[in-house]
């Protein structure tokens, strides 16, 4: 079955530390990949996405992610986190790529807490 | 950018009543809309997929007679929770997939928090 795995349930970092959140999926075909952020009490916001081309994708707020096809991974990174990055982060995959009826499948999410 | 709205943002109702949630794509036409449910501190779980003018496709374990979905136009889908019970209390989020150039992305609404007393 197609699934999305986020390895870390809760990550706690100090300000200025580097961040890497893991995301793996199980599917050998074409995928579209997304990272979303959900700040406390707010709705989902798109951080970045990958459809094709350069596997290193840059998003908003200094985030980036790298698609490694051989590892079925799409890890999210940020060199230096800020307190305002405290939020829930969701990896999501559209299995099959360009298919209008296929929904995004979400990972379970990783809660990031940034402390001063 | 593409905007998806949901109404209401919050609703509190008594057990046994029905609640309708609207999802609108404001500046694009959405051939497909998706309804998700999010329990506190958990991920989004897909409930159903709806295409304009046809019946929704429900995920396994989701009662289609309890969660009625109507996608009457390219900009509006509604989710009606019938005879709501406290266990239906949750955060309901819709998303819309556009046509042509926006077919690759899903745009999410702000969600509706349902509390059933």
Interface residues (C-beta under 8 A of the other chain):
Chain A: X32 X36 X42 X43 X44 X46 X49 X51 X90 X94 X97 X98 X100 X101 X103 X104 X105 X106 X107 X108 X109 X111
Chain B: X31 X32 X34 X36 X41 X42 X43 X44 X45 X46 X49 X51 X57 X93 X95 X97 X103 X104 X105 X106 X108 X109 X110 X111
